[in-house]
Amino acid sequence: MAEQQDVAHQDGQSVAAWTAVAILLAAALLISVAVVVKSWPMAIAGIVLVVVGAAAGKILAMAGFGVTRTQKSPGSTKGG
């Protein structure tokens, strides 16, 4: 039971999640600066980073660097 609670409190605390968030934050910063300086190439680079960040998070999670989920039984009433 204690092991299940530990997994529930680790949502998003994985290499995959942190990598995706870091790349997406850099993309948001780049796009924000692009709006201020009115630079289309910089905005496009930021948009490309958004796609790269999302893909990196998904690929790392599929490679085993994400948080593992416990299997619920079909009759389970607990959310998660």
Residue, then its C-alpha position, 0 to 999 in steps of 0.5 A: m500500500a505504501e508503494q502505491q502511495d509513493v507512485a501517486h505522489q511522483d506524477g511528473q517527477s521523471v527524467a522524461a517530464w523534466t526534459a519536456v518541461a525544460i525544452l518547452l520553457a525554452a520554447a516559450l521564452l524564445i517565442s515571447v522574445a520573437v514577439v517583442v522583437k518581431s522576428w519570424p525566424m525566431a518564432i518558427a525556431g520556438i515553434v519547432l522547439v515546442v514540437v521537439g519538447a513534446a516528442a522528447g518527453k514522449i520518446l523518453a517516457m516510452a524508453g522507460f524514463g517516465v513514471t511507471r503506473t500501477q495497473k488498476s483492477p476493473g472494479s477499482t473505485k479509486g481514481g488515478 
